[in-house]
Amino acid sequence: MLLRFLGAAGSVTGSCYLLSTGTQSILVDCGLFQGPKALRERNYQPFPVDPGSLSHILLTHAHIDHSGRIPYLVKHGFRGRVLATGATVDLCEVMLPDSGHVQEMEVEQKNRRGQRAGRERIEPIYSAADGLAALSFFDRVGYGQEADLGAFRVRFLDAGHILGSAMAEVTVVGEGIRILFSGDLGNENYHPLLAGPTAVEETDYLLIESTYGNRLHQDTRDPADLLAEVVNEAYARGGPLVIPAFAAERTQDLLYFLHRLWEGGRIPPVPVYIDSPMAIAATAVFEKHHECYGTQVQDMLCKGEEPLDFPALHYARTVEESQALNKLQGPAVIISASGMADAGRIRHHLKHNLWRPEATVLFVGYQAEGTLGRSLLEGAARVTIFGEEITVRARIKSLDVFSGHADQKGLLAWAGHFRVPPRLTFVVHGEPEAAARLARLLTEERGWPVIIPAWLQEHVLTGSAPAPTLAQVRESLDRKIGLLESRGDPARIAEALKRLRELDEYLEQVG
């Protein structure tokens, strides 16, 4: 049983993992690399395995860094099936053709500049038509429903990250090996629309994301209060509030909070524009999948409220409507994709507003290394957009309370549900410092065996290794308690002792 790390190893993006037996190979996720040029160039390289040799792709959620290379695989011979939840499939129907369209537009611009410089033409990774063609390979699988793939069985569990997001639990038939792919785990303490990630108590091997493995979400105030503060400040400055936001999930989160603020009279009657065809279509998907909502939003729906709509909301559907937003005078809220400001219509709005001192730019999500968003957050005085140098005079703000990712505390809390440590845990989907910090905590405080894999690294998984004995678990927890005692942390010592008692009870039950 071979596990190979084809993406999101040593980096946040490009999520892709290969599972192979002697007879069958499957992928878990197949996302585009984003961020620095060296990472993005991997998208143009031949895929590390023959796409035609893969029987299935298990897709944890629709974000492009998890789904964005699926059309590329189909274009190059993949003829298997892509399994995902219904909401993920519906979001991919919006996002994959749009991803191809964005690539076509960006390549067209590069070719125009390249022609003048005498360079050869380049081709997009795939086109909008390729993105559309890939959708015929998708099948829907509900949460908790078991799918038989031959050498593998798979079950999706709610990850609480975006609409339809899932962990993939893969069982190797005949070997008794269970591998759990966490996907992206949701921020249980924040998420306004969705429930938190499902608690899991057992697995043999675990791949856990580490996007926020070295950080905590610092601000615990109500996101509505924080957003109201920014909107009111931007309104007082007299200019637009430009918000780069991912089309799927973050845009809808913002609509939910703006709905609350508008209904409560806590923000002025400022017009709100959604300028992203994909975000508009994704919002329609959200309105279709009420079954994915958490209890708070379900209660709103029962009362006849529509959580993602309010009278000040407008949609810019056409290019002409989008261009008109850059001629607006006075305050307005413009929400546009992409969330890291590396593609899409948001780049036009930043080009037209970053140089304006009365404008405000608000980031509400993670900004990967090497992206335009990261440069602006780090205080860049000048940036280049569409080949033009822009001086940054706008006010740059950030609210990390909107993150859809569990932070370090949330990741450790979710990992704390395991009654017995996995045989081996792979820390993935994080920048090196974040992955190293989470790995250190799991090793030192939990006594878990942990590996941080490198890109293209392989590991052999076996079903023969015995599960940890009670003595081994006790030794691990004793080591953890010793560390906590040295730090004077009585609350966490009590938590460790409680887990020890739970383990005693559990092991007695299972013999």
N, C-alpha and C positions, 0 to 999 in steps of 0.2 A: 504494500500500500504506500504510494508515493504522494507527498504533498509538496507542491512547488509554488513559490511565491513570485507571481508574474507582475505584481503591482502593489501599491500601498505598502511597501516594505522599505523602510528608510525614508518614506515620504507620506504625505496625507492622501494624495490623489492616485488615480489609476488602479483602483481596487480590482484585484483579479487573482484568484487562487485556483490551481489545477490539482484535482484529485484523480489518481490513476491506479487501477488494478491491472492485472495482466490482460484483462479482456475489455475494459471500458474506461473511458476518461470523461470527466465532467469539469466544468468551471463553476466557481462561485464568484459572481460578478464579472464584469468586463468593462471597466470604465476608462475614460480618457484621462491622460496625464495633464495636469494643469500647473501653472506657476512658472518657475524659471525655464529659460529656453532649453537647457539641457534635459529637463524632464519632458517638455512638450515634444522634443524631437523623437522621443520613444514612440509616439503615436504614428510616426511615419516609417518606422522600422518594420521589417517582416515580423509577423506574430511568432513567438517562440515555439509554438507547436502548430501542426497542420490543422486549420480550422475544420477540415472535413473529417478529422479523426475524433471529434467531440460529439458525444451523444446528447448532452444537455448543458444548458447554462442555468444556474439557479441565481436569480436576481433578487438581491435583498431590498433594493428600493430604486426609485427612478432618477435620483440625482445623476448628472452626467459623469461625474467621477466614479460612478459605479456601473452605469449602463451605456456610456457613450461610445464604446468600441464594438458594441454588438452589430451595428450595421456594417462596420468594417469586416467583421468575421463572416457575415452573410455574403458580402461582396466577394470574399475570397474563399468560399466553398463550404461554410457551415450549413448543414442541412438537418440539424437536430431540432430539439424543442427548447424554448426558453420558458421556464416556470417562474411565475411571480403571482403576488396577490392581485385581486381584481382591480383595486385602486391603483396599484403600481402599473398594471397594463394600461389603464386609461390615461395615466399621466405620461407614460412612454409614447402613447399615440400623439400626444402634444409635443413632447420634448425631443424625441429622436429626429423627426423631420426638421424641426427648428434647429437642432444642432447641425444637421447637414447644411441647412440654409446659411447659418452663420459662417460655417467654414467656406462655403462657396463665395460669400460676400468678402470675407477677409482675404481669400486667395486672389480674388479679382482685383482688389486694391493693391496687393503686393505685386501682382503681375503688371499692373499699370506702371508702378514705380520701377519695377525690374526691367521693363521694356526700355524705359528711358535710360537706364544704367547699363543696358546691353546684357542683362542676365537672362538665362533660360526660363521658360514658363514652368510654374509648378502646378500640381494638381491637388485638390482638396482630399482629405482622408476619405471622405465619402460625401455624397450629395444629399439634398433633401429627398430626392427620389429613392436613394438607397435607404435612408432612414424610414421612409414609408414602406418599402418592400420588406424590411426586417420585421415589421409588425405581424406579418402572416405566420411567423414562427413562434408566436407567443401563446402560452396556455395559462389559464387562471387556476390558482390553487388557494383555497381559503385557509385562514389561520387554523392551526391544529389538525388540518386534513393531511393524511399521510399519502404520499405519492410513491408508487413503485417504479423505479427506473431500471430494474434489472439487477445489477450488482450493488445498487444503492437504494435505500429508502430515504425520503426527505420529508421533513415537517417544518412549516413556517410558524414562528412564534412572534407576537407583536413586539417590535423594538421601540415603539413610541417616539421615533425620530421625525418622520414626516408621514403624511397620509399613506397608508399601505405598507410602511416600512416593516421589515421582518428580520429576525435572526433565522439562519438556516441550520437546522439540526440534521446531520447526515449520518445514517447508520450504514455500515458496510455489511452487506448480507453474508452470513456464513462466518464472519470474522468476529462479530460481536463488538466492533469498534464504533464508538459514537464520537463524531467531531462536530463541535458547535462553532459556527461562524457568527460572531455577534452582529455583523453589519455595523451601522452607526447607532449607538444607543442614545435614547432621548433624555432630555433634561427633565426628570420627573418633577422637580420642584417648581418648574416654570410653565410647562407647556399649556397654553390656553385652550387648545382645541382637542388634544389627544390624551389618551391614558398613558401611564408610564410603561417602561419596558417590562416584559414578563420576567418574573423571578424563575431561575433555573437552579435545580439542586444537584444535578449529576451530569457529568460528561467525562469521556476519556481524554479528549484533547480539546483545547479551547483556543480560538483566535479572537483576541479582544482588541477593539480599537483603542487608540490612545491620543486622539486629537487634542484633548485637554488634559493629558496625563500629568502635566507639570503645573497646572493652573486651577484656580478656583474662580467661580463666578463671584466677583467681589460684591456686587450690589444686590442686596436681597429685597430692595423695595419693590412695590407693585410696578410692573412695567408700564402700566397706564399712567402712573404718576410721572415717571421718567420721560415718557413720550410727550405728555402734556407740557412738561417744562421746556423741551426742545422746540415743540411746535410754537409755543407762545413766544419764546425768545426769537425764533426765526421770523415770526410775524412782526414783532417789534422792530426788527432790523429792516423790514420793508422789502425783503427779497425772497427768492424761492428757497424752499427746503428740498434738496435733491437727495433721494434715498436709493442707493444701489441695493437691490434686494433680489434674492433668488426667486424665480417665477413660481416655483412650487414650494409652498410652505411658508417661507418668510413673508412673502407678499400677503398671504392670507392671514398670518398672525397680525401683521400691521393693520389690515382691514378690520379685524376683530377688535383691536384696541382703539382704533380711530372711531369705530362704531360706538363703543362705550363712551369715549370722550365727547363725541358730537351729541349723543343722546343726553348726556349729563350736563351739557352746556359748559364743559371745562376747556374747550378750545374755541377760538373765534370762527366765524363762518367762512373759513378759508377753503377754496376749492381743492379737492384731492384728485389727482390724475394717475391712473394706472396706464403707463406707456410701455406695454409689452404684450404683443399678441399671444405669446405663450402664457403669460401670467393671467390674461383674461380667460384663455381656454382652461388653464389649470384651476381657476376659481370655479368654473362650471363643473369640473370634476369633483371638487370639494363639496359642492352643493348636491352632487349626486350620491356621495358616499357618506351619508350621515351615520352609518353603522360604525364608522371608525372614530367618531367623536367621543370625547370624555363626558362624564356626567353633567358637568356645568353647562356645556353647550347643548347637550340633550335637553336639559331643563329649559333653556332659552327657546329651543324649537317647539317644545310642548306648549309654551306660552304664546306661540305664534310669531316670535321674533326671528328675523333673518340676521344671523350674526355677522355676515360678510357684506352687508349693504346698508347704505344710509344716503339721504338726499344730496349731500355735498360731493358724492363720489361720481367721477366721470371716467370713461374709458377712451383712450386714444388708440383707435383701431388701425387707422391708415398711416402711411408715411407722411402725408400732408398734415394730418392731425398731430403727429409727433413733432414735425418741424415747427408747427405753429406754437408749441409750448415754449420754444426758445425765444419767442417774441413777446411773451407775456410780460406785462408790467405789474409790479406789486407782488404781494405774497401769494404763494401757491405751494402745494405739496406735490412733488413729482416722484413717483415710485417707478423704477425701471430696472430691468435686468441687463447685465448679470450682476450677481451679488458681490463678486470680487472686482467688478469694473474692468474685466479683461475682454469683454465682447458685448455685442448687442447695442441697443439704443442708448443705454446709460452713458456710453462714451461720448456721444454727441452732446448730451446734456452737461456732462462735466466739461467738455471743450468750451461750451458757451457760458458756463457759470463759474468755473474755478477762479477766473481772473477778477470776478466781481466781489468787492469787499462786503456788499450787503447780502450775499448768498451764503447759505449754510449747506454743508454736505454731511449727512449722517450715515455712518456705517452701523449695521445691525447684525452682523454675522462675522464668522471667522474669515480672515484675510490671509491666504497662503503666501508663503515666501515667494518673492519674485513677481507678485501681481501689482497692478496699478493701485488697488485698494491698500495694500500693505505699504507701498511707498508713501501714499498720502497720510496714512496713520502715523508713519514714522517721521513725518514732518518735512517731506520733500518741498523745497521752495519752487521747483520747476519740474514739470513732467512733460512727456511727449505723447501726444494723442493724434493719431492719423498723420504722423510725420511732422506735426507742428508743435513747437515748444510753447507751453502754456505756463504763465506765472501763477502761482497759487496765492490768491488773496482771500478766498472764501474761508469762512470758519469751518474747521474740520472737527466733527464730533463723532463719538462712538458710544454705543450702548451694548455691552456684552450680555446684558440680562436677557436679550432675545435669542440667545444661542439655543439651537435645537439639539446640541450635544451635551451629554452628561459631562460634568467637570471631574476633576480628580476625585473629589469626595463622592460624587455620584457613581463613578466607575468602581471605586472600592466598595461602595455600599451594594451595588449590584453583584459584584464578585463575592460578597459576603454571604450570599444566599446558598452557595455551594456547601453541602454538608461534608463532603470529602473533596480535598483539592484534586483538580484534574491531574492526570499523569504528567502532562506537559502543557504549558501555556505559551502561546506565541503572541507577543505584543506587536501589533501592526497598526497601520493607518495613523501614523503620527510622525511629526518631525523628530529628528534624532534625540533632542533633549527631552521632549515630552515622552517618547517611548522609553528612554532610559530611566526617567524618574518613576514612571508607573511600574516598570519591571523591578526596580529596586524596592519599591514599597511592597509589591506582591511577594518578593523573595524574602525580604528582611522581616516584615511584619506578619506575613501569612505562612512563610516557609514553603511557598510554591516553587516547583522547578519551572524556570522561565527562560525563554530564548527570544531574542530580538532578531528576526531573520533579515537577511540582506536580499536585495532584488535578485531574482532568478535562483536563489538558494533552494535546495531540495532537502526534504527530511523523509525518512522511512518511518511509517507508523505501523506498529504491530499490536496485535490483540493478545499477545502472550504475557505481557508484563503484569504482575499481580497488582491489584488495587492496594493502596496504602493500608497498612495494619493500624489498629488502634494505637499501638505503641508508637508508630511513626507519627501519627497525627498528634498524639500527646506531646512528643518531643518537639514537633513543629510549634505547637501552641505554647509550650513551656518557654521556647526561645522567644516567641513573640511577647509573652508576659514579661520576661526578663528585660526586653528592650523597653517596654512600656513603663516598667517600674523605674528604670534608669532615667526616664523622662518625666517621672512623677505624674502619670496620667491615670488616675484611679477609675475614671469613667470607662476608658477603653480596656483597662484590666478586667473590670466587671463584665464588659461585653465579651472578652475572650473566654472568661470562665463560663459564661452562659453558653457560648458555642461549644465548649468542651462537654458540658452536661448534655446538650442537644445531640452531640456526636455519640455519646455513650448510649442514649436512648435509641438513636437511629441504628447503630451497629447491632444493638441487642435485637431490634425488630427484624433486621435482615439476616441475622445469624452470622 
